[in-house]
Amino acid sequence: MKPESPNDSERLLARIRAGDKDAFSELMAGHARLVMHIVARSVDDHEDRKDLCQDIFLKVYAGLDGFRGESRLSTWIARIAVNTCVHYLEKKKPVSWTDAGLPDGGPADTAASGESDGGPDPDLVSSLHREIGRLPVHYRLILTLFHLDGMPITEIAGAMDMPEGTVKNRLFRARRLLKNRLLAVVPKEELCGTNI
């Protein structure tokens, strides 16, 4: 995730509040990957994912006047995304998420297309994403925010509205659970060198 300058965020928010329609498009473009990661790790249905992403950005727009800059803008948007997904999951019991294809041509897209760039084994990548998809939703989200979005523990705590110690504990448990699940389906020697 690109480092977010408080001054850049303030200028962008000032433009949005002044009625600059392009400014909100910039905000969406700058945070779309973060929102898509959170939604993709939470929700199985492709159409529901699209609807949730739209709903999240509508909530962001509606809540901009209430944003006081007490956290980074990305942390505030992530919290809206997490809360929206959790509310969705409470209302609708989701099907187990088994296709963890990442947006924007992520590793799962490469694995699915059969392309290889000398990187990790596509079968290992596929197993990794499948097992992440089977973790409880809070574990999936913490792994996604920490590893894919590069969000520090303090910001994850803010986004998920939980103490930093709880985030660290859940990240540790998520990694351990993921490693144990992977060892059950992937030979140990194939996992050597992975950062789990």
C-alpha positions in Angstrom: 0.0 0.0 0.0 1.4 3.4 -1.0 2.2 5.5 2.1 -0.5 8.0 2.8 0.5 11.6 3.6 -1.8 13.4 6.0 -1.4 16.6 3.9 -2.4 14.8 0.7 -5.5 13.3 2.5 -6.5 16.7 3.9 -6.2 18.4 0.5 -8.2 15.6 -1.2 -10.9 15.8 1.5 -11.0 19.6 1.1 -11.5 19.3 -2.6 -14.3 16.7 -2.1 -16.0 18.9 0.5 -15.8 21.9 -1.9 -17.7 19.9 -4.5 -14.9 18.7 -6.8 -16.3 15.5 -8.3 -13.0 14.3 -9.6 -11.5 14.4 -6.1 -13.9 11.6 -4.9 -12.9 9.5 -7.9 -9.3 10.0 -6.9 -10.2 8.8 -3.3 -11.9 5.8 -4.7 -9.1 4.9 -7.1 -6.5 5.3 -4.3 -8.4 3.0 -1.9 -10.1 0.6 -4.3 -7.4 -2.2 -3.8 -7.8 -2.0 0.0 -11.6 -2.2 -0.2 -11.5 -5.0 -2.8 -9.0 -7.1 -0.6 -11.3 -6.8 2.4 -14.5 -7.6 0.5 -12.8 -10.5 -1.5 -11.6 -12.1 1.8 -15.1 -11.8 3.3 -17.6 -12.6 0.6 -18.0 -15.4 -1.8 -20.5 -14.2 -4.4 -19.0 -12.0 -7.2 -22.1 -9.8 -7.6 -22.4 -9.3 -3.8 -18.7 -8.2 -3.8 -19.4 -5.6 -6.4 -22.5 -4.4 -4.5 -20.6 -4.3 -1.2 -17.7 -2.2 -2.8 -20.2 0.3 -4.1 -22.0 0.3 -0.7 -18.7 0.9 1.1 -17.8 3.9 -1.0 -21.3 5.3 -0.7 -20.9 5.1 3.1 -17.5 6.7 2.8 -18.9 9.6 0.8 -21.9 10.0 3.2 -19.6 9.9 6.3 -16.9 12.3 5.0 -18.2 15.2 7.1 -17.8 13.1 10.2 -14.2 12.2 9.4 -12.0 14.2 11.8 -8.6 12.9 10.9 -8.1 11.1 14.2 -6.8 8.1 12.2 -5.4 7.8 8.7 -8.0 8.0 5.9 -7.1 4.5 4.8 -7.7 3.2 8.3 -11.1 4.9 8.5 -12.1 3.5 5.1 -10.9 0.0 6.1 -13.0 0.2 9.2 -16.1 1.0 7.1 -15.2 -1.9 4.8 -14.8 -4.3 7.7 -18.0 -3.3 9.4 -19.9 -3.5 6.1 -18.7 -7.0 5.4 -19.3 -8.2 9.0 -22.8 -6.8 8.8 -23.3 -8.5 5.5 -22.1 -11.8 6.9 -24.4 -11.5 9.9 -27.4 -11.0 7.6 -26.5 -13.7 5.1 -24.8 -16.9 5.9 -22.1 -17.1 3.2 -20.9 -20.1 1.3 -17.4 -21.2 2.1 -15.0 -19.0 0.1 -12.8 -21.3 -1.9 -11.7 -19.2 -4.9 -9.3 -16.6 -3.5 -8.5 -14.9 -6.8 -7.0 -11.5 -6.1 -8.0 -8.4 -7.9 -5.6 -6.7 -10.4 -3.8 -9.8 -11.6 -2.6 -11.1 -8.3 -0.8 -14.4 -7.8 -4.0 -16.4 -7.9 -4.8 -15.0 -11.4 -1.3 -16.1 -12.6 -1.8 -19.5 -11.1 -5.2 -19.9 -12.7 -3.9 -18.9 -16.1 -1.1 -21.4 -16.0 1.5 -18.8 -16.4 4.8 -19.1 -14.5 7.3 -16.4 -14.0 9.7 -18.5 -12.0 7.9 -17.5 -8.8 6.1 -19.7 -6.4 4.6 -23.0 -7.6 1.1 -22.2 -8.9 -0.3 -25.2 -7.0 1.2 -24.0 -3.8 -0.3 -20.5 -4.4 -3.7 -22.1 -5.1 -3.5 -24.1 -1.9 -2.5 -21.1 0.1 -5.4 -19.0 -1.2 -7.9 -21.8 -0.7 -6.8 -22.4 2.9 -6.8 -18.6 3.6 -10.4 -18.6 2.3 -11.3 -21.3 4.8 -10.1 -19.4 7.9 -12.5 -17.5 10.1 -13.3 -14.1 8.6 -11.4 -12.0 11.2 -8.2 -14.1 10.6 -8.6 -13.7 6.8 -9.0 -9.9 7.2 -6.0 -9.5 9.5 -3.8 -11.6 7.2 -5.0 -9.6 4.2 -4.5 -6.2 5.8 -1.1 -7.1 7.2 0.5 -9.1 4.3 -1.3 -7.8 1.2 -2.0 -4.2 2.1 1.1 -3.7 4.3 -1.0 -2.1 7.0 0.8 -1.8 10.4 -0.7 -3.5 13.5 -1.8 -0.1 14.9 -3.9 0.7 11.8 -5.3 -2.8 11.7 -6.4 -2.3 15.3 -8.1 0.9 14.3 -9.7 -0.6 11.2 -11.1 -3.6 13.1 -11.9 -1.7 16.2 -9.9 -4.0 18.5 -6.8 -3.6 20.8 -3.4 -4.0 19.2 -2.7 -7.0 21.4 -5.7 -8.7 20.1 -4.6 -8.0 16.5 -1.1 -9.4 17.2 -2.7 -12.5 18.9 -5.1 -13.1 16.0 -2.3 -12.6 13.4 -0.2 -15.2 15.3 -3.1 -17.6 15.5 -4.1 -17.1 11.9 -0.5 -17.8 10.7 -0.3 -20.9 12.9 -3.7 -22.2 11.8 -2.9 -21.5 8.1 0.5 -23.3 8.4 -1.1 -26.3 10.1 -3.8 -26.5 7.4 -1.2 -26.1 4.6 0.9 -28.9 6.1 -2.1 -31.2 5.9 -2.4 -30.7 2.1 1.1 -29.6 0.9 4.3 -31.5 1.4 6.5 -29.8 4.1 9.5 -29.4 1.7 7.3 -27.2 -0.6 6.5 -24.8 2.2 10.2 -24.2 3.0 11.1 -20.7 2.2 7.5 -19.4 2.4 6.9 -16.7 5.0 4.1 -18.3 7.0 
